[in-house]
Amino acid sequence: GSGVLPDSAKRPYTQVVTTIISNAILNHDYFSINQSKDVPRQILMTENGKNEMGGISSIGQITKNVYKVFSSNELSKDQIYVIFGSDAIIEYVKVWGGTYGGATPDFNGGLGDSSFATNFLLYDGDHHGISNNDDEDDQGGSSALYYVNSMEAAVSAIEISAIGAKAVAKLVAFRLKRLSPIEN
């Protein structure tokens, strides 16, 4: 029924645009980076910085003079030229999400409940008197619904999905009494 999923599991998703740029020279002045010091290989934006940068959330150096930019909208040539110089070449642009949905949850800059993970266990048949096994030797076979991507409410990456899948696999194994908690 309605209300089963927590709010963080029902949040909207946002578009992500990946742009690969070659022949690029990072404009040190634009980022207030001292040219005499080592330039970082990765620049991450805060929510305010993202808004000021026209939707750019990160800039990462792949190899010398080749950068990958993540943004919420396609970058204009003017934006790219200001950041990487007029000789920069747009090699590839991929829009993830867009009209057909989003690529990652909208974290809303960490405001409100958007930075909290949901529970892995969404529904527990044990607490609702539902069991798939009428034997006294119940192997923990009651109905349950798990949400593998519960951490995606706070952070989103394929690695996070793998961590969530491992956590849910352990929770199911505990429930089926195939795994015991490690005792100190």
Phi, psi and omega in degrees: 000179180288153180086000181288316181278139176293157181306320183294338178277348181252009184294156178288156176258158184240151178289143174232133178245127176257128178234127175257127184234129177248174180054036188255137174237115184299129179282099183302318183297323181301324181258007182056042179260132178290122183295335182282347178261164177296133179277133179295148178279347181221133175238121180249142182256145169283174178300318177295316179297321178300316180295320179290332183268015178070033175096002180284128178256332177202152175229124181232137178275125179271305174219183180302125177065017174234126184232151173245129181240131172255133180212167179272344178223161175296139181277142176280160176300323179299316178301314181296318180294323179295318184279323189240001180094158186288349178268359181297143182239127176279111183272325188201140174225129177229125177262120178258122180097247180076222185298333186263015181125184183249174180260324180223157178298148175281107185279351176054034178066020180079012181276151177066215181274008185292344181258009180256135176285154176271174176286148174289321181269109181271327182219131182237107180298332178301324182275357179244012177070024181252128179221145177268359186226118182270356180289153175292333179273055183298124180269024180076034186270022180288161181292143178205151176235122180250150178245099185299325184266033183298327181285344181297343177293334182256330182204146185230122174192157180299327178295325179294322177297321179294318178297317179297319179297319178295318179298316180293321177301319178292319179298319178295317179298320175298316182297322180274004179059035176262351182217137179251145176298146178287127180267141179281000000 
